[in-house]
Amino acid sequence: MSINITDRSNLLDTEARQLAQRRLLFALSRFDSRIKQIDLVVEDENGPRGGIDKSCRISVSLDHASDVVVSGKDSDVCRCISRAAERAGRAVARTIEKSNDFARLRRTFIDPKAITQT
């Protein structure tokens, strides 16, 4: 599992990058065997005007399941990353559970042609 962090507005200092990595690892490390890559993009939408304009987008690429994309906005970039990481963890859990249910259904399907009547 590799984590790529892109900061488009120079919002993240060293501590914020470390926090982002810790939050992503905490939320997603239990799915380590199923995750190929995690991309985090952080940007300031309004520039220096302020307000609720810090946004982050987390994209999680999974093996044998669809990708998960979560985004969020907040006035504080660290809080935005933390909330988005929590939501990404829940979304990945749901996606993996759905793919496991589908695989389980596929295995239990019985071909009607294979049943012989006597």
C-alpha positions as CSV (number, residue, x, y, z in Angstrom):
1,M,0.0,0.0,0.0
2,S,1.5,3.3,-1.1
3,I,0.3,6.7,0.0
4,N,0.7,9.7,-2.4
5,I,0.1,13.2,-1.0
6,T,-0.4,16.1,-3.4
7,D,-0.6,19.6,-2.0
8,R,-1.8,22.0,-4.6
9,S,-1.8,25.1,-2.4
10,N,1.2,24.6,-0.1
11,L,-1.1,24.0,2.9
12,L,0.8,21.1,4.4
13,D,3.9,21.5,6.5
14,T,5.9,18.5,7.7
15,E,3.7,18.0,10.7
16,A,0.5,18.1,8.7
17,R,1.9,15.6,6.2
18,Q,2.8,13.2,9.0
19,L,-0.6,13.7,10.5
20,A,-2.2,12.9,7.2
21,Q,-0.1,9.7,6.8
22,R,-0.9,8.6,10.4
23,R,-4.7,9.2,9.9
24,L,-4.8,7.3,6.6
25,L,-2.8,4.4,8.0
26,F,-5.0,4.3,11.1
27,A,-8.2,4.3,9.1
28,L,-7.1,2.0,6.3
29,S,-4.3,-0.3,7.6
30,R,-6.7,-3.2,8.3
31,F,-7.4,-3.4,4.6
32,D,-3.7,-3.4,3.7
33,S,-3.8,-6.6,1.7
34,R,-6.7,-5.3,-0.5
35,I,-5.4,-1.7,-1.1
36,K,-3.1,-1.0,-4.0
37,Q,-2.7,2.8,-3.6
38,I,-4.0,5.8,-1.7
39,D,-4.0,9.3,-3.2
40,L,-4.6,12.4,-1.1
41,V,-5.1,15.7,-2.8
42,V,-5.3,18.9,-0.7
43,E,-6.1,22.4,-2.0
44,D,-7.3,25.8,-0.9
45,E,-10.2,26.7,-3.1
46,N,-10.6,30.4,-2.3
47,G,-6.9,31.3,-1.8
48,P,-6.2,33.9,0.9
49,R,-9.8,35.0,1.4
50,G,-10.4,32.4,4.1
51,G,-13.6,30.6,5.1
52,I,-14.6,26.9,4.7
53,D,-12.4,26.4,1.6
54,K,-9.8,23.8,2.4
55,S,-10.7,20.7,0.5
56,C,-9.2,17.2,0.4
57,R,-10.0,14.2,-1.8
58,I,-8.9,10.7,-0.9
59,S,-8.9,8.0,-3.7
60,V,-8.3,4.4,-2.7
61,S,-7.5,1.9,-5.4
62,L,-8.6,-1.6,-4.3
63,D,-7.8,-5.1,-5.6
64,H,-10.8,-6.9,-7.1
65,A,-13.3,-4.1,-6.2
66,S,-14.2,-0.6,-7.4
67,D,-12.2,2.4,-6.4
68,V,-13.4,4.5,-3.4
69,V,-13.3,8.3,-3.6
70,V,-14.1,10.5,-0.6
71,S,-13.9,14.3,-0.4
72,G,-14.4,16.9,2.3
73,K,-14.2,20.6,3.1
74,D,-13.4,22.4,6.2
75,S,-11.8,25.6,7.5
76,D,-8.9,23.6,9.0
77,V,-6.9,21.3,6.7
78,C,-6.0,18.8,9.4
79,R,-9.6,18.4,10.6
80,C,-10.6,18.0,6.9
81,I,-8.1,15.2,6.4
82,S,-9.1,13.5,9.6
83,R,-12.8,13.4,8.8
84,A,-12.2,12.3,5.2
85,A,-9.9,9.5,6.4
86,E,-12.5,8.2,8.8
87,R,-15.1,8.3,6.0
88,A,-12.7,6.6,3.6
89,G,-12.2,3.8,6.1
90,R,-16.0,3.2,6.4
91,A,-16.5,3.4,2.6
92,V,-13.7,0.9,2.0
93,A,-15.2,-1.5,4.5
94,R,-18.6,-1.2,2.8
95,T,-17.1,-1.8,-0.6
96,I,-15.1,-4.8,0.5
97,E,-18.1,-6.3,2.2
98,K,-20.2,-5.9,-0.9
99,S,-17.5,-7.5,-3.1
100,N,-17.2,-10.4,-0.5
101,D,-21.0,-10.9,-0.6
102,F,-21.0,-11.0,-4.4
103,A,-18.2,-13.5,-4.4
104,R,-20.0,-15.6,-1.8
105,L,-23.2,-15.6,-3.9
106,R,-21.2,-16.5,-7.0
107,R,-19.7,-19.6,-5.3
108,T,-23.0,-20.8,-3.9
109,F,-24.9,-20.6,-7.2
110,I,-26.0,-24.1,-8.3
111,D,-26.3,-24.8,-12.0
112,P,-29.8,-26.1,-12.7
113,K,-28.5,-28.3,-15.5
114,A,-26.2,-30.1,-13.1
115,I,-29.2,-31.4,-11.1
116,T,-30.5,-34.7,-12.3
117,Q,-33.9,-36.0,-11.5
118,T,-34.6,-39.7,-10.9
